[in-house]
Each structure stands twice: as C-alpha cells, then as structure tokens.
Amino acid sequence: MRCRRGAGRPTGPRSRTTATAAVRSSSTPRTQLAALAIIDAWNDQSQWAANPWAQRTVFEVVAVHEAAEAFTGDVRKEMVAAPTIAVFSDGNEDIATSYIRAAGIPQSNGAEFPAAKCAPTNCGPGTANPDMLTVPSIMGDMGTCSSPNTDHKNGGLFTVDGVPAYCQIMSMHWDVANDRERVECEGGCPATQAECAGETFTTTATRWWPRSASSCSTRCTSSPSARR
C-alpha cells in the first residue's frame, strides 16, 4: 500500500471533519490517477458543473497527503459501499447535520441534509428528508390498544426485509424525560383503559407538542410488550 504526501494537491482550509484513505501500490497507474481525479473534482468548484456529484453547499477542501517513501500496511477492512447514515430528529438534529454537511455526505435520495431543524411534516420516510428520522417514524405502526403490533422491525430503522436500514443513526441531545412516555390512543387519552379498546396507538413524542400533553400509556395498555 502506498500513500504519497505533498505533490501539489489543493491545500485549502482544513475541516474538522477528516478521513483517511489509501490507494494500494498494486493498483494500476490508471486506477491511481482516477482516484486523484475524483479528489481534484471534489476540491475544485470550477469542475463541479461537469461533476454534479461533487456539488455541495458547504465547501471544505480535502487535504491529500503523499508519503515520501513506500511502506507496507495491513488492510483490516475494505469499504465496498458508502455507509448509510440517519439522523434522529431529537430537537438538536441541526448539530448532527452541520457535521454531515461539512463532510459533504448526502441523504439516500441524493439531497443534502437540511441545515435547519425538522418541522412536523418534512422529515422521515416518504418526505424530502427520508434519513431524518422522527420518533413516530422510528416507532412504526404500534397497532391498537386491544391488539398491539408486536413487530418491532416495522419502523424506519429497518427495511421491508427486516434488516437494518442504516449503519449509523446520530442523536445529539434528546429530551428523554419529556418524550419517552408520551403514548396515546388516537391522539387522546380516555379516562379508562376499556375506552382505549380498538383505538390506534399514537405518540406525541416530538418536540413540537407542549410539555403539558398528558401520557395515557398506562391506561392504554397493561402489557409492557405492547409499549414500543
């Protein structure tokens, strides 16, 4: 494996978001040149029109280092696909997206992660920001009070095949004390558990509803397995 340092590659302001990659010395010269061409297009805004995949709002230059001498390194892991990343809309998701935007990492639909915090209807699967996961989208269908859904893989963290949809989910500072117990029946809270029969579990566990919203999870179900 060979890394090279110095040789006139772009050296702009350094981002706090860093990464290290190496090109095998056994790679053909054509492969090595192709890798450097990708980096050059990423670092040179004048090339973005011809390389739209490099376009991004937050511009940071990737510093390329070339080793002065050849060395041997053990390859522990090879990346064959880009990792899938989700951000939990916990009320401070703009902290996470600022890091991702600085790194130029897009969402699964190719769109940039938003700079602003989520609104109630513009984040989650089926929206313009599919990788910004809200509490309801992670929960999935919880069923009804009389017939709870015990499928714990029907939320946004899993694919339709039941396998993890993301390599990583980022969460900054969730107001757990405020949100974790706020499960209701059809958006309300009847006086007794019997009145919840047949109604769908819903949640107000997001930051857009007031802290005073009551929790009726204890009235809607007596079974811990029914609570997601």
N, C-alpha and C positions, 0 to 999 in steps of 0.2 A: 504494500500500500504506500502511496506517495502523496504527500501534501507539499505544496510549494508556498513560499512566503515572499511577499514583496513584489514583484514584477509588474508594477504599474497598473494594478487594478484600481477601480474607483475607491477613494478613501474619503467619504463624507462624514457627517456627524454620526457618532455611534448611538445606536438604540440600546436601551436597557434590555430589549428582547433579543437574545442571542441564541445561536445554534451552531453546531459544529458538524461538518460533513467531510468526507474524504473520498477521493477517487482512487480506485485500485491502480497500481502501477502496471498491472497486467492488461488494463483496458487499452483498447486501440487508440492511437492518436486522434482518430475521428471522434470517438466517444468522449475523450477528454476535452476536445475543442467544443463539442456540442454542449457539454456541461457548462463550460465557461461562457458560451454564447447565451445560455439561459440566464446566468447570473448577470451578464452585461445588460441584457434586455430589462431585467428586473431593476437594475440600478440606474438606467439611463431613460429618463422620461421622454426623450426625443424618439425612442424606439417603441413607445407604447402603442402608437397607432397601428403598427404592424404586428404587435404582440399584445392583444387586448387582455390576455390572461394576467399580465403584469400590472394592469391599471388598478389603482387604489387611491383612496382619499388621503390617507396618512402615509407620507413618503419618508422612508428611512433607507439608508444605503447599507447593503450587506457588505461587510468587510471580508475580503478574501485573503487568506494567508498562504504563502507558499513556502514549504520547508526548504532550507538551503541545502540539506543533504537527504539522501534517501534513508528511510528507516522501515522497520518491519513492525506491524501492529496486528494484534489478534482481532478478528471480526467476531463480535459477540452476537450481533443482531443486524439483520438487513431489513430495511424498510422497503416493502414492495407496494405499498399503497399509502395515501395520505391518511393520517388518523382522523377519526370523526370526533368532533368536539361540540358539546352542547353547553348552554349557559342557563342556570336556574334563575328564573325571574323572581328574585327574593327581595326586591326593593332596593338593592345595591348592585344590580346587574351591570350598570354602566361602568363600574370599576373593572369588572372582568372583560367587558367588550373593549375597553380602552387598550388593554394589553393585546387582545387579539387583533384589533385594528392596526396597532403599531407593527405587528408581525405580518400584516397583510394576509391573514387567513380568512377566507370567505366561508359563508354558510354552505350547506349541502346543495342549495339551489343556485349557488354562484353569487348570491347577493352579499354585500358587506354586512357584517354585524352592525346593528344600529348604535349610534353614539349616545342616544337618549334612552331613558328608562322605558319599559314597556307600558302601553296603555291596555285596558281590559280586553280589547278585541284584535290587537295587531301582532300578537305573539303566540307561538305554538304551532303544532302541525296543522296544515291547511291554510296558514296565513303567509304573509310576505316574509316572516321571520320564523321559519319552521324549527330552527335549532335554539330558539329562545323558549325554554320550557316553563310554563306556568304550573302552579300547584294542581289545578284540575286536569291539565294535560298529562301530568305525571301519574296522577291517580287513576285515570281512565274511568270506565264505567263501573261504578260500585254496586249497581243493582238496586233493589228496593229493600225497604226495612224488613219486609216479611220474607224476601228471597234475595239475600245479599249475593253479590257476584264474588266468588272465591278465586277467580282468575286474576292472579297478581301480575300478569305479564301483558295486560291489555292497555297499559299506559304508554306514554311517549318514550319511555326508556327502552322499549323493546320493539322489534319488527313484528310483522304479521306472523312470522315463523316462530316467534317466541325467543329469539336470540337477541343479545344486547345490541341496541342501535348505535351506541356511542362508545368510543374508547375512554372518553373522559367527560364528566359534567362538572362545570365550575360553579361554585357557590361562594358568595362573598360573606354577607352578614345577614342572615335570615332572622326575622323577629319571631323566633320559635314560640316564645311564651304567649304571643298574641294569636298565632295562627294555627298551632298544631291540633287543637281540639275543636275547631270550628266546622263541624259536620252537621248538616241539617237535612230535613225532609222536604223536598220540593221547594227549597229556599226559605222555609219557615220552620217553626218549632211548636208543634201541637202540645197540649198540656199533658197528654199521656202517651205511653208507648203504643197503646192499641190504636190511637188515632193516626199513627205513622204507617200502619199496615198498608202495603201496596204502593206506598209513595217512594219516589226515587231519591236515593242519597244524593245530596248536592253539597257543595262546600263554599264557604266564603273566605277560605284561607288564602287570601291575597291581600296585598297592601291597599287595594282600592276601596275596601269597605271599612267602616269605622270600627274602632276597638270595642265599642259598646255592643256590637252584634252578639246575640246570645248563642250559646252552644247547646244543641239538644242531642248530642251523640249518645248520651246515657239514656235518653228517652226513646231514641230511635232503635236502639239495639241493646240486647243484653249479652250478646256474644262477642268476645274480643276478636274472633276471627272475621267478623263482619266489618271491622273497622280497619280502614286501609292506612 
